[in-house]
Amino acid sequence: MATKDDRIQARIEPELKLAAEAIFSKIGISSGEAIRMFYSQVTLRGGIPFDVRIPNKATIDAMDELDAGEGERFNSVNDLFESMENDD
């Protein structure tokens, strides 16, 4: 196994760090493990392992609506899909 000698330092907003670390804790990993996972995925996929793009107007409007406490929320993706099937 390779030794872990290299170091990464980055400045990040405290609120973002705390929010992410709360999620890492829930899934049982450390920040370091999450960063290693990200780097592994970048290497395996040959790029960023998710889409990096600016949301379109419909997506921004939907996010704004939810931020304002409006719109419909779902507990799971399955609930969302069921709602979409019932709309037909």
URZI-V666652 format. One record per residue. N is the residue number from 1. RES is the residue in three letters. SS is DSSP state (hx for helix, st for strand, lp for the rest). Layout:
n: <N | N>
res: <RES | RES>
ss: <SS | SS>
//
This chain:
n: <1 | 2 | 3 | 4 | 5 | 6 | 7 | 8 | 9 | 10 | 11 | 12 | 13 | 14 | 15 | 16 | 17 | 18 | 19 | 20 | 21 | 22 | 23 | 24 | 25 | 26 | 27 | 28 | 29 | 30 | 31 | 32 | 33 | 34 | 35 | 36 | 37 | 38 | 39 | 40 | 41 | 42 | 43 | 44 | 45 | 46 | 47 | 48 | 49 | 50 | 51 | 52 | 53 | 54 | 55 | 56 | 57 | 58 | 59 | 60 | 61 | 62 | 63 | 64 | 65 | 66 | 67 | 68 | 69 | 70 | 71 | 72 | 73 | 74 | 75 | 76 | 77 | 78 | 79 | 80 | 81 | 82 | 83 | 84 | 85 | 86 | 87 | 88>
res: <MET | ALA | THR | LYS | ASP | ASP | ARG | ILE | GLN | ALA | ARG | ILE | GLU | PRO | GLU | LEU | LYS | LEU | ALA | ALA | GLU | ALA | ILE | PHE | SER | LYS | ILE | GLY | ILE | SER | SER | GLY | GLU | ALA | ILE | ARG | MET | PHE | TYR | SER | GLN | VAL | THR | LEU | ARG | GLY | GLY | ILE | PRO | PHE | ASP | VAL | ARG | ILE | PRO | ASN | LYS | ALA | THR | ILE | ASP | ALA | MET | ASP | GLU | LEU | ASP | ALA | GLY | GLU | GLY | GLU | ARG | PHE | ASN | SER | VAL | ASN | ASP | LEU | PHE | GLU | SER | MET | GLU | ASN | ASP | ASP>
ss: <lp | lp | lp | lp | lp | lp | lp | lp | lp | lp | lp | lp | lp | hx | hx | hx | hx | hx | hx | hx | hx | hx | hx | hx | hx | hx | hx | lp | lp | lp | hx | hx | hx | hx | hx | hx | hx | hx | hx | hx | hx | hx | hx | hx | hx | lp | lp | lp | lp | lp | lp | lp | lp | lp | lp | lp | hx | hx | hx | hx | hx | hx | hx | hx | hx | hx | hx | lp | lp | lp | lp | lp | lp | lp | lp | lp | hx | hx | hx | hx | hx | hx | hx | hx | hx | hx | lp | lp>
//
